[in-house]
Amino acid sequence: MTTPERDSDLLDGRAVRPLKAIGMIGYVLLLVAIALIAVAVVAATADWALTPWVTAAIVCTVVAVGFLAGSRVALPSRPGHDRAEHDPLIPEVTAEEADDYERRHRNT
């Protein structure tokens, strides 16, 4: 069971899930951007049309950084305590996750 004072420090799962999704999308887009940069380098050496690959890499990089920064900026605007776990991929421990942890580790 959670205590009332601890509940005030935890974010609701409905508030955290969108932040996790935005962070994960940003991370995946960053990986895609790296792949597009590699394809652009190959296109430059193989005399392919270079413009679409460079444009796609730039757009993908900007969107990825925007998603990662957006999820990171949204964290302080949410109620919660200052923790080292503030991460765009796993922004905060939800009340459901804390209850699940307590259920599994009662003796600790």
Secondary structure per residue as TSV (DSSP state, phi and psi in degrees):
chain	resnum	aa	ss	phi	psi
A	1	M	-	360.0	150.9
A	2	T	-	-98.0	151.5
A	3	T	-	-94.0	154.4
A	4	P	H	-60.1	-38.5
A	5	E	H	-69.0	-31.4
A	6	R	H	-76.6	-32.4
A	7	D	H	-60.2	-33.0
A	8	S	T	-69.7	-21.9
A	9	D	T	-87.9	-12.0
A	10	L	S	-103.1	143.4
A	11	L	B	-86.8	148.5
A	12	D	-	-70.6	144.5
A	13	G	H	-58.1	-32.7
A	14	R	H	-67.1	-26.7
A	15	A	H	-84.5	-26.2
A	16	V	H	-87.8	-36.6
A	17	R	H	-55.9	-43.7
A	18	P	H	-62.6	-36.4
A	19	L	H	-66.6	-39.4
A	20	K	H	-63.7	-42.3
A	21	A	H	-64.2	-43.0
A	22	I	H	-63.4	-43.2
A	23	G	H	-63.1	-42.1
A	24	M	H	-67.1	-40.9
A	25	I	H	-62.2	-42.6
A	26	G	H	-61.6	-40.9
A	27	Y	H	-64.9	-44.9
A	28	V	H	-64.4	-42.2
A	29	L	H	-64.3	-33.0
A	30	L	H	-66.1	-39.7
A	31	L	H	-65.1	-40.1
A	32	V	H	-64.0	-39.2
A	33	A	H	-62.6	-39.4
A	34	I	H	-64.0	-41.2
A	35	A	H	-64.7	-39.2
A	36	L	H	-67.3	-34.1
A	37	I	H	-64.9	-40.9
A	38	A	H	-63.6	-41.7
A	39	V	H	-65.2	-37.3
A	40	A	H	-64.2	-37.7
A	41	V	H	-65.7	-42.9
A	42	V	H	-64.5	-39.9
A	43	A	H	-63.1	-35.6
A	44	A	H	-67.4	-35.5
A	45	T	H	-83.2	-20.7
A	46	A	T	-102.4	8.5
A	47	D	T	60.0	36.5
A	48	W	-	-87.2	173.0
A	49	A	-	-68.1	117.9
A	50	L	-	-88.0	-31.9
A	51	T	H	-57.5	-46.5
A	52	P	H	-63.2	-36.1
A	53	W	H	-70.6	-41.7
A	54	V	H	-67.5	-42.4
A	55	T	H	-62.2	-45.8
A	56	A	H	-62.8	-39.9
A	57	A	H	-65.2	-41.6
A	58	I	H	-67.3	-46.4
A	59	V	H	-62.0	-44.8
A	60	C	H	-64.1	-39.6
A	61	T	H	-65.4	-44.4
A	62	V	H	-64.0	-44.0
A	63	V	H	-65.3	-41.6
A	64	A	H	-62.6	-46.7
A	65	V	H	-64.5	-36.8
A	66	G	H	-63.2	-43.3
A	67	F	H	-66.2	-44.4
A	68	L	H	-64.8	-44.1
A	69	A	H	-68.4	-37.0
A	70	G	H	-62.9	-43.4
A	71	S	H	-68.8	-32.2
A	72	R	H	-71.6	-37.9
A	73	V	H	-74.0	-31.2
A	74	A	H	-70.0	-22.5
A	75	L	H	-61.7	-51.0
A	76	P	H	-64.3	-22.4
A	77	S	H	-77.3	-12.4
A	78	R	S	-91.8	149.8
A	79	P	S	-67.8	141.6
A	80	G	-	163.8	172.2
A	81	H	-	-102.3	162.6
A	82	D	-	-77.1	116.8
A	83	R	-	-134.4	158.3
A	84	A	T	-72.3	-17.4
A	85	E	T	-80.7	6.8
A	86	H	-	-65.9	105.9
A	87	D	-	-141.3	137.8
A	88	P	S	-63.1	-23.2
A	89	L	S	-87.2	-34.8
A	90	I	S	-132.6	82.3
A	91	P	-	-67.8	-36.0
A	92	E	-	-161.4	157.9
A	93	V	-	-83.8	126.6
A	94	T	B	-84.4	164.3
A	95	A	H	-62.2	-36.6
A	96	E	H	-66.1	-40.3
A	97	E	H	-67.1	-37.7
A	98	A	H	-66.3	-41.7
A	99	D	H	-63.9	-41.5
A	100	D	H	-63.1	-41.1
A	101	Y	H	-63.4	-44.4
A	102	E	H	-63.6	-37.0
A	103	R	H	-64.8	-40.7
A	104	R	H	-78.3	-28.2
A	105	H	-	-123.9	63.4
A	106	R	T	-67.6	-31.4
A	107	N	T	-88.2	0.0
A	108	T	-	-97.4	360.0
